[in-house]
Amino acid sequence: MEKNYFFTFLLLIFFAQNFAQEEIVKESYLDSLHSSSSESINNYDYKEAIDFSMQLLEEAKRINNNYYAYLGHNTLGTSYNQINDTLRAKKHYENALEIALKMENDTLLLGAYNNLGNIYSEDKNTTQIGIDYYNLVINLATKLEKPESAFTSTLNIAWTYIDNQKYRRAWPYLKRAWDFFGDKNDTYISSHLHTLTGRYHMGLGDYQNARPYFEKAIAMVEEDSLILQASHVYEKYAKLLYAEGNYQDGFIALEKFNAYKSQIFEQERIRQIETANIKFDVSEYQRNLETAKNEQIFKDEVIEKSREKMIVMVISSIILFIILLALIKIIRSRRKLIRELSEKNKELFQAKEEAERLSILKTKFFSTISHELRTPLYGVIGLTSILLEDKSLVKHENDLKSLKFSADYLLALINDVLQMNKMESNLVKLEKVSFILPDLMRSIVKSFEFTRLQNKNTIHLFIDPEIPDNLTGDPVRLSQVLMNLVGNAMKFTERGNIWISATLAKEEEESAQISFEIKDDGLGIPKNKQQIIFEEFSQLKSANYNYQGTGLGLPIVKKLLYLFDSEIFLESEEGIGSAFSFEIEFEKAPLTSVSKPLIEDLGKEPGITDGVGKLILIVDDNRINQVVTQRILEQKGFKCEICDNGMDAVNKVKTTFYDLILMDVNMPGISGLEATEMIRVFNKSVPIVALTAVEIEEIREEIMEAGMNDIIVKPYDTSVFYQVIYRNFPVEALKI
């Protein structure tokens, strides 16, 4: 027992002496270490820089100072990056980012994001990751209202896109760089800006606009003897001259490039030799450190034999024993954590499977609920349309219009939710259909006539006469984009103006680039809200309380334009108005294949008077739907017969001649598809039109394979309904 007390007493004395002798590291010492490491980097002495940075990092961790730990990781990342050790550089930059996030220091975050952007953007396999980090810098600088902090990252994004030949994506960032730096006097940055702009125009084939930028950049680098920039700009300028056919000047520019390249090569060769020496010095430094450790171990072994150091050995043994106990505890804790991690991985896998199952169920649910919601809406909209045409109910006209508007709004809400769900499930694909753009846009304007009159707005439509008539693309998705943007302008504008324009931006032999703009003089959008309006379910307060939205219109626009390989641009000022613009490149199609617009004035076709003498069979299991469809048809003089199941319909067609059959798709017993297949066995001529509340994309192929001629989606506009009916009659049968 006395020995145990004695050793404990010695141990306490040892720790007390060490604690008393330990110096408190002040910030001035840490500053000197950081200054020494930075100075070593500037002098290309990376071995010294790494040594100072490691000391800085060790001392910062010892006193738990996150700021200097950040600086230590940052200088280590810079040192390793300079000697082309990108793996270690990335590791230290990521450690610096982790500390900046922990400290919630926005200034440190700007530097960390930019450093990681530089690392990732240099590798073609990780270019997008680098761009994402640059965008984090831009967003944070915008939030802090420090646009100058975002300049370098903005220019780097443009440079990265140009290197990858994505010129149109580069332009918005290049333009921002010009807006910020165009009037500043800095030859180094200005020469880069002029060179990149010249490369942008040259990439688009616009050699005439590219030349002045290259020549201005050459004048700058020649005046300030910027060898690296001179080599870069002469190389691109020579390519431009050769592309223009100016081979003599191109050869002179190429000789200039080679001359500067030789100087760079010599400097680079010297730098590589220095880098190799530095790498060797760093490795040698690490080996020396190992040797020093081995020598220290040897000295300790000698000291062990000395009686004067016996107390130190005893204390060391106690410390080692404590460490051993701690290691045993750590190993046990590690095994426990591994077991828990394994269990968590199993739970995560199960959760992943459950999430996938729920996603599938969600998709099925939306599909089913849309059918169930559209079926009663069919009755509401249809009966309301019929009552609006009843002259005896004129005093209730405003109430009926409000009822129909509410039903139409509910239908639009259902369509928006379904559209967003399909996009999230990657179910939306672009089609290639020929169409006439002017007809399409005029029809879209007509579809907003009721809302325009309600809000007392004026719509100004401009369509560039140079736009070709033979475009190929997806007019349905284009219509969704335009209608969402026009609807958004209507929502935030009362007693104002809305301008809709389509201009030809660029035309080639097989394609045409069309620029669209939807502008209004309504409420406008605050600067701090211009990013979040493209997020799902985000809304701005509208003065038009009769027209409140779901917050899905603009997110749908953004995702649809992504399918077109385009993006939306917004310019807005609160109280003045907003302007949304985008560009889409369409292919050209033979003029003979151009179809009618998808949205048009769906009134009665020329030469058609009514349906007197025509007999139509209505097959629908819903009593309200039967009444609505029958009333709508009887208004045009059609005679109707009704049955509520597919088998009765088949039997009726066998015994009665019908001019047309309206067939509901989903019915009890045999479905409308099965009934159609049975009818086609003995009657291949009678037109059969599908009535369905299911999305067309989900069932179009099945409907056509069953032998049906056309599709009407419930609920429908009455004019749409009539047009589909008329176009499925033989032309001779419709003439009086």
Secondary structure, 3 states (H helix, E strand, C coil): CHHHHHHHHHHHHHHHHHHHHCCCCCHHHHHHHHHHHHHHHHCCCHHHHHHHHHHHHHHHHHCCCHHHHHHHHHHHHHHHHHCCCHHHHHHHHHHHHHHHHHHCCHHHHHHHHHHHHHHHHCCHHHHHHHHHHHHHHHHHHHHCCCHHHHHHHHHHHHHHHHHCCCHHHHHHHHHHHHHHHCCCCCHHHHHHHHHHHHHHHHHCCCHHHHHHHHHHHHHHHHHHCCHHHHHHHHHHHHHHHHHHCCHHHHHHHHHHHHHHHHHHHHHHHHHHHHHHHHHHHHHHHHHHHHHHHHHHHHHHHHHHCCHHHHHHHHHHHHHHHHHHHHHHHHHHHHHHHHHHHHHHHHHHHHHHHHHHHHHHHHHHHHHHHHHHHHHHHHHHHHHHHHHHCCHHHHHHHHHHHHHHHHHHHHHHHHHHHHHHHHHHCCCCCCCCEEECHHHHHHHHHHHCHHHHHHHCCEEEEEECCCCCCCEEECHHHHHHHHHHHHHHHHHCCCCCEEEEEEEEEEECCCEEEEEEEEEECCCCCCHHHCCHHHCCCCCCCCCCCCCCCCCCHHHHHHHHHHHCCCCCEEEEECCCEEEEEEEEEEEECCHHHCCCCCCCCCCCCCCCCCCCCCEEEEECCCHHHHHHHHHHHHCCCCEEEEECCHHHHHHHHHHCCCCEEEEECCCCCCCHHHHHHHHHHHCCCCCEEEEECCCHHHHHHHHHHHCCCEEEECCCCHHHHHHHHHHCCCHHHHCC
